[in-house]
């Protein structure tokens, strides 16, 4: 993947926690584009597999302040801080199964801070206004 098409990229070393408490190292590449400010693209790469997820930036941000009894997200993606606040947990559920990933919080917080320097949370629609107007115009002329 080329990093040039993204405004912010952070590679995070994570651990996939198996149901038997086994741990498998996983790399997660978090990517953000100002042209798509609501979304974080996460590419998880393990020893024998790769999976791409689109995660709401606000959900990821909220997860950095959430606890296990009230994680951010109520669907396929949930994020919360571990009992040790130096770590965050990400739960992914999809058609291929479920995964629980543990990661150091610091690189995720750093990634989010860099995205917020470019597009503050709550100001995403300002970035999207031109794209939405062009989309509506295309629909009306089709």
Backbone bond lengths (Angstrom), bond angles and torsions (degrees), N, CA, C in turn:
res aa  C-N    CA-C-N  psi(-1)  N-CA   C-N-CA  omega(-1)  CA-C   N-CA-C  phi
1 X - - - 1.453 - - 1.524 108.87 -
2 X 1.313 115.98 141.06 1.459 119.13 178.27 1.514 109.18 -93.81
3 X 1.311 114.39 134.14 1.464 119.62 -179.01 1.523 111.92 -78.54
4 X 1.318 118.51 -16.60 1.457 121.32 -172.59 1.522 113.61 -64.07
5 X 1.327 117.80 -24.42 1.449 119.43 -178.88 1.532 112.13 -83.36
6 X 1.317 117.09 -2.56 1.460 121.32 179.51 1.521 109.78 -115.00
7 X 1.324 115.44 146.78 1.462 120.90 -179.34 1.528 112.34 -84.46
8 X 1.331 116.78 -29.80 1.463 121.71 178.60 1.526 107.57 -138.78
9 X 1.329 116.33 131.03 1.463 122.26 177.03 1.519 108.09 -135.72
10 X 1.309 115.64 135.21 1.470 121.37 177.31 1.530 107.70 -139.77
11 X 1.317 116.77 129.16 1.462 121.38 175.51 1.519 107.44 -98.98
12 X 1.329 115.14 127.22 1.460 121.58 -175.95 1.528 109.02 -120.02
13 X 1.321 116.61 127.22 1.464 121.21 174.52 1.523 108.07 -79.00
14 X 1.333 115.58 120.08 1.458 120.77 -178.85 1.519 109.63 -121.11
15 X 1.317 114.71 172.24 1.452 121.01 175.30 1.519 108.39 -128.48
16 X 1.321 116.06 126.93 1.456 122.09 174.00 1.515 107.22 -84.20
17 X 1.326 116.27 122.03 1.459 121.43 -176.96 1.519 108.12 -100.19
18 X 1.327 115.51 115.96 1.463 121.00 -178.99 1.512 112.01 -77.73
19 X 1.333 115.64 163.85 1.465 120.70 179.71 1.531 111.41 -63.92
20 X 1.342 116.49 -21.51 1.463 121.12 177.36 1.528 111.81 -94.56
21 X 1.338 116.96 14.37 1.475 125.16 -179.94 1.523 112.46 72.45
22 X 1.333 117.50 11.12 1.464 119.59 174.09 1.524 108.75 -71.39
23 X 1.328 115.93 157.53 1.460 121.06 -176.89 1.528 108.28 -127.92
24 X 1.330 115.58 129.35 1.466 121.95 178.56 1.526 107.40 -122.24
25 X 1.329 117.95 127.86 1.467 119.63 177.97 1.524 111.20 -67.67
26 X 1.325 115.31 137.19 1.462 122.93 -179.57 1.523 107.63 -136.72
27 X 1.301 115.98 141.32 1.457 120.95 174.31 1.524 107.96 -103.38
28 X 1.310 116.54 135.08 1.461 121.01 177.12 1.521 108.52 -120.24
29 X 1.319 116.03 122.40 1.452 120.39 175.07 1.525 107.85 -100.95
30 X 1.332 116.09 111.84 1.462 122.37 178.54 1.520 108.04 -94.03
31 X 1.335 116.64 129.13 1.464 121.54 -177.45 1.516 110.16 -131.73
32 X 1.334 115.25 145.20 1.466 121.99 -177.52 1.516 109.35 -138.88
33 X 1.332 115.12 136.84 1.466 122.00 174.00 1.523 108.87 -118.66
34 X 1.328 116.24 136.18 1.469 118.64 176.57 1.525 110.76 -67.01
35 X 1.326 117.30 -22.96 1.465 120.09 178.59 1.530 112.07 -75.96
36 X 1.333 117.77 -11.01 1.466 123.80 176.68 1.529 107.27 -136.58
37 X 1.335 116.72 67.00 1.466 120.65 -167.10 1.525 116.01 -72.06
38 X 1.314 117.98 -9.83 1.460 119.97 -179.90 1.531 112.13 -85.27
39 X 1.330 117.31 -14.47 1.455 121.34 -166.07 1.524 113.70 -119.63
40 X 1.322 114.89 140.04 1.460 122.93 169.22 1.525 106.32 -112.89
41 X 1.317 115.79 127.55 1.463 120.98 176.07 1.518 106.95 -92.40
42 X 1.322 116.47 124.78 1.463 121.83 -179.41 1.519 108.50 -119.02
43 X 1.325 116.58 118.69 1.463 122.05 176.77 1.519 107.05 -107.84
44 X 1.331 115.54 112.66 1.460 122.13 -179.51 1.522 108.40 -97.27
45 X 1.330 116.23 125.28 1.464 120.77 -178.92 1.521 108.92 -124.09
46 X 1.335 114.86 121.72 1.460 121.40 177.26 1.512 109.96 -112.36
47 X 1.316 117.08 -172.04 1.467 120.76 -177.52 1.533 113.34 -59.10
48 X 1.331 117.90 -34.72 1.461 120.12 -174.73 1.524 113.70 -131.27
49 X 1.318 117.61 11.32 1.460 118.54 -175.14 1.525 111.36 -154.02
50 X 1.322 114.67 161.22 1.458 121.56 175.53 1.524 107.22 -141.34
51 X 1.322 116.39 139.42 1.452 121.11 -179.42 1.526 108.90 -141.45
52 X 1.332 116.41 136.51 1.460 121.81 179.76 1.525 109.52 -111.33
53 X 1.313 115.43 132.24 1.462 122.57 178.40 1.517 108.94 -128.22
54 X 1.322 115.53 145.30 1.460 121.55 170.61 1.523 106.65 -105.03
55 X 1.316 115.17 121.83 1.461 121.74 -174.87 1.522 108.57 -120.16
56 X 1.302 116.74 136.62 1.456 120.74 176.53 1.515 110.59 -62.06
57 X 1.320 116.15 129.45 1.473 120.04 -179.91 1.523 110.56 -61.76
58 X 1.322 116.69 -40.80 1.466 119.86 179.53 1.527 110.64 -64.16
59 X 1.341 117.78 -39.39 1.458 121.22 177.70 1.521 110.15 -61.45
60 X 1.329 117.26 -45.54 1.460 121.18 178.86 1.530 110.50 -61.39
61 X 1.311 116.49 -41.96 1.461 121.23 178.80 1.530 110.94 -64.69
62 X 1.316 116.68 -45.31 1.463 120.52 179.20 1.529 110.58 -63.13
63 X 1.326 116.82 -34.85 1.454 120.91 179.36 1.514 113.69 -63.74
64 X 1.328 116.46 -26.10 1.460 119.60 178.58 1.530 112.01 -71.71
65 X 1.355 116.12 -8.56 1.470 121.52 178.24 1.520 111.83 -120.28
66 X 1.327 117.11 4.50 1.464 121.39 -175.65 1.524 110.82 -97.03
67 X 1.328 114.89 157.18 1.464 121.70 177.20 1.527 109.32 -110.23
68 X 1.317 116.78 167.13 1.461 121.12 -176.19 1.518 112.90 -61.31
69 X 1.340 118.03 -29.37 1.465 120.09 -179.97 1.528 112.54 -80.42
70 X 1.318 117.68 -9.35 1.470 121.90 177.46 1.533 109.09 -148.72
71 X 1.341 116.99 67.27 1.471 119.14 -177.41 1.521 111.94 -67.67
72 X 1.328 115.56 156.44 1.470 120.33 172.98 1.523 107.03 -75.56
73 X 1.309 115.68 136.00 1.460 121.06 -179.84 1.503 111.64 96.14
74 X 1.323 115.20 143.37 1.469 118.96 179.46 1.529 111.22 -129.72
75 X 1.324 116.48 7.47 1.458 120.30 -177.81 1.508 112.36 -116.22
76 X 1.325 115.86 -129.74 1.459 122.44 -175.95 1.521 113.35 -71.74
77 X 1.320 117.13 -18.70 1.466 121.49 -178.74 1.524 108.98 -125.74
78 X 1.330 115.56 128.41 1.458 121.45 173.93 1.520 108.03 -133.22
79 X 1.327 115.52 142.56 1.469 121.29 -177.83 1.521 108.45 -137.01
80 X 1.344 115.76 139.48 1.451 120.70 176.56 1.526 109.58 -158.98
81 X 1.331 114.71 163.05 1.460 120.83 175.84 1.527 108.20 -82.37
82 X 1.310 114.94 142.32 1.451 121.85 175.28 1.531 108.71 -70.86
83 X 1.335 116.43 171.34 1.464 119.71 173.90 1.523 110.11 -57.70
84 X 1.321 115.86 -33.43 1.463 121.99 171.53 1.527 106.08 -88.40
85 X 1.332 119.62 108.24 1.468 121.45 -173.59 1.528 114.58 -63.85
86 X 1.328 117.05 -7.60 1.463 119.50 176.24 1.523 111.27 -75.79
87 X 1.343 116.92 -5.64 1.457 121.32 -178.50 1.524 111.15 -127.82
88 X 1.317 114.25 146.96 1.465 121.86 175.15 1.523 107.94 -118.88
89 X 1.319 115.56 152.60 1.457 121.46 176.92 1.518 109.07 -118.94
90 X 1.322 115.02 140.58 1.459 122.19 179.08 1.519 107.09 -126.64
91 X 1.320 116.14 123.24 1.455 122.23 177.13 1.528 108.18 -107.19
92 X 1.324 115.78 126.18 1.460 121.73 179.04 1.524 108.71 -119.59
93 X 1.323 117.19 132.64 1.463 121.94 177.32 1.516 108.51 -129.98
94 X 1.311 116.26 129.00 1.464 120.65 -179.84 1.504 110.65 -151.68
95 X 1.324 115.68 -171.79 1.458 120.95 -177.68 1.521 112.29 -63.82
96 X 1.323 117.13 -26.11 1.464 120.87 -179.58 1.518 112.85 -86.55
97 X 1.325 117.96 -5.09 1.456 121.40 -179.83 1.506 111.34 128.85
98 X 1.318 115.12 -163.89 1.460 121.99 -177.76 1.520 110.06 -120.72
99 X 1.326 115.04 154.20 1.463 120.64 178.01 1.513 108.82 -142.50
100 X 1.310 115.71 143.11 1.456 122.41 173.31 1.521 106.65 -118.91
101 X 1.325 115.62 122.56 1.459 121.74 -177.77 1.523 109.87 -118.60
102 X 1.315 116.05 139.15 1.458 121.97 175.14 1.522 108.03 -112.95
103 X 1.322 115.79 140.03 1.466 120.52 -177.87 1.516 109.66 -145.78
104 X 1.321 116.82 150.97 1.465 118.23 171.03 1.528 109.01 -64.18
105 X 1.310 116.84 137.95 1.467 121.43 -177.33 1.520 113.06 -68.91
106 X 1.321 117.14 -35.53 1.466 121.71 -171.24 1.528 114.18 -55.47
107 X 1.338 120.94 -47.86 1.470 117.99 -179.84 1.535 113.18 -67.48
108 X 1.321 116.84 -29.31 1.473 119.46 177.64 1.523 109.54 -70.85
109 X 1.325 116.51 -44.27 1.471 120.98 178.04 1.527 109.86 -61.89
110 X 1.333 117.27 -41.72 1.468 121.63 178.42 1.531 110.65 -62.94
111 X 1.329 117.03 -44.19 1.467 121.86 177.34 1.529 110.47 -58.50
112 X 1.324 116.51 -48.83 1.465 120.54 -178.94 1.526 111.47 -62.94
113 X 1.320 117.28 -39.85 1.476 120.28 178.77 1.528 110.22 -61.85
114 X 1.324 116.63 -40.71 1.467 119.68 179.39 1.532 111.05 -66.63
115 X 1.337 117.76 -36.22 1.467 119.28 177.41 1.519 110.52 -68.07
116 X 1.337 116.36 -37.32 1.468 120.40 -178.36 1.521 112.41 -72.03
117 X 1.327 117.17 -24.51 1.468 119.69 172.93 1.523 110.22 -64.90
118 X 1.323 116.68 -34.49 1.466 121.64 -178.91 1.530 112.22 -84.03
119 X 1.334 116.16 -43.34 1.463 122.05 179.73 1.528 107.08 -140.75
120 X 1.327 117.71 103.05 1.469 119.47 179.13 1.527 111.29 -60.45
121 X 1.327 115.82 145.49 1.467 119.38 175.27 1.520 108.56 -57.94
122 X 1.295 116.56 134.88 1.458 122.05 -177.45 1.515 113.18 94.96
123 X 1.331 117.81 -13.83 1.467 121.66 -179.27 1.530 111.77 -106.59
124 X 1.330 116.52 12.00 1.462 120.31 -177.46 1.525 112.79 -61.08
125 X 1.325 116.95 -39.37 1.471 119.59 -176.56 1.522 111.71 -63.87
126 X 1.342 117.46 -29.19 1.464 119.95 176.44 1.523 110.38 -60.90
127 X 1.331 116.80 -37.72 1.470 121.96 178.61 1.514 111.82 -71.72
128 X 1.311 116.59 -28.81 1.461 121.11 -173.46 1.529 113.19 -91.16
129 X 1.323 118.15 -10.24 1.460 121.86 -173.24 1.527 112.67 -55.11
130 X 1.322 118.36 -46.20 1.469 121.11 -178.54 1.521 111.17 -65.29
131 X 1.335 116.86 -42.15 1.462 120.49 179.61 1.527 111.54 -65.00
132 X 1.335 116.21 -41.05 1.462 120.44 179.86 1.523 110.32 -66.55
133 X 1.326 117.44 -42.49 1.466 120.80 178.42 1.522 110.87 -62.11
134 X 1.332 117.61 -42.01 1.465 120.59 179.32 1.525 110.37 -66.18
135 X 1.311 117.80 -38.04 1.452 122.04 178.79 1.530 110.79 -64.80
136 X 1.322 116.71 -44.64 1.474 121.01 178.73 1.526 110.00 -63.70
137 X 1.328 117.30 -43.48 1.463 120.66 177.99 1.515 110.98 -60.53
138 X 1.323 117.43 -40.86 1.473 120.81 178.52 1.513 111.46 -64.59
139 X 1.331 116.51 -38.89 1.463 120.37 178.33 1.529 111.28 -65.48
140 X 1.326 116.04 -40.31 1.462 119.99 -177.00 1.518 112.56 -72.57
141 X 1.316 117.68 -24.86 1.474 120.34 -180.00 1.526 112.38 -96.30
142 X 1.327 118.21 -3.74 1.482 121.07 -178.07 1.511 111.33 -77.51
